[in-house]
Amino acid sequence: EVQLVESGGGLVKPGGSLRLSCAASGFTFTNAWMHWVRQAPGKGLEWVGRIKRKTDGGTTDFAAPVKGRFTISGDDSINTFYLQMNSLKTEDTAVYYCATDDYGGAWGQGTLVTVSS
Amino acid sequence: QSALTQPPSASGSPGQSVTISCTGTSSDVGGYNYVSWYQQHPGKGPRLMIYEVSKRPSGVPDRFSGSKSGNTASLTVSGLRTEDEADYYCASYAGSSSVFGTGTKVTVL
């Protein structure tokens, strides 16, 4: 069964950093396009960034509001990829999901990030 | 990259059909055959319903179908059921990024 499990959310002060993890099972994440998507309270879905499958270069892309502050990396040995968030702003407060359309599609359960002083 | 435009709401009675539009530009919806649709029930994570414009993942009822014409993609839900009441979002590949739609709340009357 294809499954994604996020962790690492929490409360952080503006300007702080946080690293989210997404553990994949049932498939190898380096064989899929993996995305981070966020949803602010009461709002719609917003694409944050992605890492392409290795055969497509394994490169990353980011949405304009987070470019230069967020990075994506992965650890093949534990089939987990990460969202490193730096210089956090109050407007980054949201539930963060990892997701893929590959392998029939899968979304994690989401992890809440709250940026507040 | 601006959000794709969806109607805020749509509704239908059980057994009827409802179609949701998703309008973008030639830089996203119109430029690629990579449009996906997601269903989200309150308090839950999204679920992939359609990918690559019209393909259905295993387990998604064939009542759900997708299409595209020019810069507008559409999701049709036929034979509406009470469990179809949810928020629906489209998303499109846009070259160096991806973009979601504004979301549509579907109500089953």
Boltz contact constraints between the chains, C-beta under 6 A:
constraints:
  - contact:
      token1: [A, 44]
      token2: [B, 102]
      max_distance: 6.0
  - contact:
      token1: [A, 44]
      token2: [B, 103]
      max_distance: 6.0
  - contact:
      token1: [A, 45]
      token2: [B, 89]
      max_distance: 6.0
  - contact:
      token1: [A, 45]
      token2: [B, 100]
      max_distance: 6.0
  - contact:
      token1: [A, 47]
      token2: [B, 98]
      max_distance: 6.0
  - contact:
      token1: [A, 47]
      token2: [B, 100]
      max_distance: 6.0
  - contact:
      token1: [A, 61]
      token2: [B, 96]
      max_distance: 6.0
  - contact:
      token1: [A, 61]
      token2: [B, 97]
      max_distance: 6.0
  - contact:
      token1: [A, 101]
      token2: [B, 36]
      max_distance: 6.0
  - contact:
      token1: [A, 101]
      token2: [B, 48]
      max_distance: 6.0
  - contact:
      token1: [A, 101]
      token2: [B, 51]
      max_distance: 6.0
  - contact:
      token1: [A, 104]
      token2: [B, 57]
      max_distance: 6.0
  - contact:
      token1: [A, 104]
      token2: [B, 58]
      max_distance: 6.0
  - contact:
      token1: [A, 105]
      token2: [B, 48]
      max_distance: 6.0
  - contact:
      token1: [A, 105]
      token2: [B, 57]
      max_distance: 6.0
  - contact:
      token1: [A, 107]
      token2: [B, 45]
      max_distance: 6.0
  - contact:
      token1: [A, 107]
      token2: [B, 46]
      max_distance: 6.0
  - contact:
      token1: [A, 109]
      token2: [B, 45]
      max_distance: 6.0
  - contact:
      token1: [A, 110]
      token2: [B, 45]
      max_distance: 6.0
